[in-house]
Amino acid sequence: MIILKLGGSVITRKDSLTPTLDSNNLTRIAREISNSSHHKLIVVHGAGSFGHPYAKEYAIGSEIKSTQELTRKKMGFSKTQNSVKNLNAQVCQHLLEQEIPAVSIQPSSFIETHNKRIINADLDLISKYLDLGFVPVLYGDVVLDMDKKIKMAVLSGDQIVKYLAENLKPEKVILGSDVDGIYNRDPKKYPDAHLMKVVTSYKELESTDNIQTVDVTGGMGGKLGELLELAKIGIESEIINANHDNNIKKALNGEKGIGTLIRNEK
């Protein structure tokens, strides 16, 4: 079984101020998934421009200090939830058009967090869908948080991937991003920066500038942190550039050396 994460920057126009789907990319990606040889697959996708602007505007996950603020945040929560649900419907539609039996699984309907980390999620239904040959499709969402000061939180697709992997033990995790992988330092600042083929810890990076991006869900630094935690329990993952033709197909087919492999120290 493989868990495939599709970054919000790959399937949406993430910098757009309004929710904007990248339909061309999504169509190609769905075709690559359909043409690959995989047995069991879970797809998790980011929210991109469908979730991040709302989450930022309403500061979902920050401390609530008044009844008025709670009322405002509830509207922000509902708008965000509805928007990312609409994105998920479009992702599933693109997969269905390629004869992939995608089923939508809404994270806010079965996941709770405490201080923005998952504490409760019943995965039995996901396992049953997998056993029947369906492809469960989850996504970055907003969820109820048990911390009384914040009450609600943004749940990233990356944290969902980590939780699923810890409990369902996939053969591999693949992160489809809009970059080739992890560089030893910021390639935009340093022309001699090189792509790291394997990363086992933050210590191997000469600089963390290239992973400190501004993102309500933690950016590339957040992704790497989740994947390094998975590596500690023996689950390998790979960050690949999903904007390049056939990279997803190659990764699902088990080809090596496409992006950056995150694994435990040997």
C-alpha positions in Angstrom: 0.0 0.0 0.0 1.2 3.5 -0.9 0.1 6.9 0.5 0.3 9.6 -2.1 0.2 13.2 -1.0 -0.6 15.8 -3.7 0.5 19.3 -2.6 -2.0 22.2 -2.7 0.5 24.1 -4.9 0.3 21.3 -7.5 -3.4 20.9 -7.8 -4.5 24.6 -7.3 -3.1 28.0 -8.1 -1.9 28.5 -4.5 -1.0 32.1 -4.8 -4.5 33.0 -6.1 -6.6 35.2 -3.8 -9.7 33.1 -4.7 -10.1 29.3 -4.9 -8.6 28.3 -8.3 -8.1 24.7 -9.5 -5.2 23.7 -11.7 -7.3 21.4 -13.8 -4.6 20.6 -16.4 -2.2 19.4 -13.7 -4.9 17.5 -12.0 -6.0 15.7 -15.2 -2.4 14.7 -16.0 -1.8 13.5 -12.4 -5.0 11.4 -12.4 -4.0 9.9 -15.7 -0.5 9.0 -14.3 -2.1 7.3 -11.2 -4.5 5.4 -13.5 -1.6 4.2 -15.7 0.6 3.1 -12.7 0.9 -0.4 -11.2 -0.2 -0.1 -7.6 -2.2 -2.4 -5.4 -3.6 -0.3 -2.6 -3.5 3.5 -2.6 -4.6 6.3 -0.4 -4.5 9.9 -1.8 -4.2 12.9 0.5 -4.2 16.3 -1.0 -3.5 19.8 0.2 -5.9 22.7 0.4 -3.9 25.3 -1.6 -5.9 28.4 -2.6 -9.2 26.7 -1.4 -8.1 26.7 2.2 -5.1 28.8 3.1 -6.6 32.3 2.4 -9.6 31.6 4.6 -7.6 30.0 7.4 -5.2 33.0 7.4 -8.0 35.6 7.2 -9.8 34.1 10.2 -6.7 33.0 12.0 -8.0 29.5 12.6 -6.1 27.9 15.4 -5.2 31.1 17.3 -6.5 31.7 20.8 -10.1 32.8 21.1 -10.4 35.6 23.6 -14.1 36.7 23.3 -17.5 35.6 22.3 -17.4 37.9 19.4 -14.2 36.4 18.2 -15.6 32.9 18.6 -18.6 33.9 16.4 -16.3 35.2 13.7 -14.0 32.2 13.8 -17.0 29.8 13.5 -17.9 31.5 10.2 -14.3 31.2 9.1 -14.2 27.6 10.0 -17.4 26.8 8.1 -16.2 28.8 5.0 -12.9 26.9 5.0 -14.5 23.5 5.5 -16.9 24.1 2.7 -14.2 25.4 0.3 -11.8 22.5 0.9 -14.7 20.0 0.5 -15.5 21.6 -2.9 -11.8 21.1 -3.9 -12.0 17.5 -2.7 -15.1 16.9 -4.9 -13.2 18.2 -7.9 -10.2 16.0 -7.2 -12.4 12.9 -6.9 -14.1 13.8 -10.1 -10.8 14.0 -12.0 -9.9 10.6 -10.5 -13.2 9.1 -11.5 -12.8 10.3 -15.0 -9.7 8.1 -15.2 -11.6 5.0 -13.9 -10.1 5.3 -10.4 -12.7 4.3 -7.7 -12.1 7.3 -5.5 -14.1 7.8 -2.3 -14.1 11.1 -0.4 -13.2 10.9 3.3 -13.8 14.2 5.1 -11.2 14.6 7.9 -13.4 17.1 10.0 -16.0 14.3 10.3 -13.8 11.9 12.2 -10.6 13.5 13.4 -10.1 15.6 16.5 -6.9 17.4 17.6 -5.5 18.8 20.8 -3.2 21.7 20.5 -3.3 21.2 16.7 -2.1 17.5 16.8 -4.3 14.5 16.1 -5.5 12.7 19.2 -8.5 10.8 17.9 -9.3 9.3 14.5 -11.1 6.0 13.7 -9.4 4.5 10.6 -11.5 1.3 10.4 -13.6 2.7 7.6 -10.5 3.6 5.6 -9.1 0.1 6.0 -12.4 -1.4 4.8 -12.4 0.8 1.7 -8.9 -0.3 1.0 -9.7 -3.9 1.4 -12.5 -3.6 -1.2 -10.2 -1.9 -3.7 -11.4 1.7 -3.3 -9.0 4.7 -3.3 -9.8 6.8 -0.2 -9.1 10.5 -0.8 -8.5 12.7 2.2 -7.4 16.3 2.4 -6.2 19.2 4.5 -9.2 20.4 6.5 -10.2 22.3 9.6 -11.2 20.3 12.6 -12.4 20.6 16.2 -9.6 21.0 18.7 -9.9 20.0 22.3 -7.8 22.8 23.6 -10.3 25.1 25.2 -8.4 28.2 24.2 -8.5 27.6 20.5 -11.4 25.1 20.0 -10.6 24.6 16.2 -7.5 24.1 14.2 -6.1 23.8 10.7 -5.2 20.1 10.0 -2.6 19.8 7.3 -2.5 17.0 4.7 1.0 16.3 5.9 -0.1 15.6 9.4 -2.8 13.4 8.1 -0.2 11.5 6.0 1.9 10.9 9.1 -1.0 9.7 11.2 -2.2 7.3 8.5 1.3 6.0 7.9 2.0 5.4 11.6 -1.2 3.4 11.9 -1.6 1.7 8.5 2.1 1.0 7.8 2.3 1.7 4.1 5.2 0.4 2.0 6.0 3.9 1.1 4.9 7.5 1.3 5.2 9.8 -1.8 4.9 13.6 -1.6 4.1 15.3 -4.8 5.3 18.9 -4.5 6.2 21.8 -6.8 9.9 21.4 -6.1 12.4 18.7 -7.1 13.0 17.8 -3.5 15.2 19.0 -0.6 18.3 21.1 -1.4 21.3 21.4 0.9 20.6 25.2 0.9 18.3 27.7 -0.8 18.8 27.3 -4.6 17.3 30.7 -5.1 20.1 32.3 -3.1 23.0 29.9 -3.9 23.6 28.8 -7.5 25.8 25.9 -6.3 23.0 24.4 -4.1 22.4 20.8 -5.0 19.5 18.4 -4.6 19.9 16.0 -1.8 19.1 12.4 -2.9 18.8 11.2 0.7 18.0 13.0 3.9 18.1 11.4 7.3 18.1 14.5 9.6 18.1 18.3 9.6 21.8 18.2 10.3 22.6 17.2 6.7 21.3 20.6 5.4 23.9 23.4 5.3 21.0 25.8 5.7 17.3 25.5 6.5 16.5 28.7 4.6 15.1 26.7 1.7 12.5 24.9 3.9 11.3 27.9 5.9 8.4 28.9 3.7 5.4 30.9 4.9 2.5 28.6 5.0 -0.4 28.2 7.5 0.4 24.5 7.6 4.2 24.7 8.0 5.5 24.7 4.5 8.4 22.4 3.4 9.9 22.5 6.9 6.6 21.1 8.3 6.6 18.3 5.6 10.2 17.3 6.3 9.6 17.2 10.0 6.6 14.8 9.6 8.6 12.6 7.2 11.6 12.4 9.5 9.4 11.2 12.3 8.1 8.5 9.9 11.6 7.5 9.1 12.3 6.8 12.7 9.7 4.0 12.6 11.1 2.6 9.4 8.7 4.1 6.9 10.5 5.6 3.9 9.1 8.6 1.9 10.1 10.5 -1.1 9.5 14.1 -2.1 9.1 14.5 -5.9 8.2 17.2 -8.3 4.6 16.4 -9.3 4.7 19.2 -11.9 7.1 17.1 -14.1 5.4 14.7 -16.5 5.4 11.0 -15.4 7.1 11.6 -12.0 4.1 10.4 -10.1 3.7 7.3 -12.3 7.4 6.5 -12.0 7.3 6.8 -8.2 4.2 4.7 -7.9 5.9 2.1 -10.1 8.8 1.9 -7.7 11.4 3.8 -9.7 14.2 5.2 -7.5 16.1 8.5 -7.5 13.3 10.8 -8.7 13.5 13.3 -5.9 14.7 13.2 -2.2 14.4 10.1 -0.2 13.7 10.5 3.5 14.8 7.5 5.5 16.2 6.5 8.8 20.0 6.6 9.4 21.5 3.3 8.4 
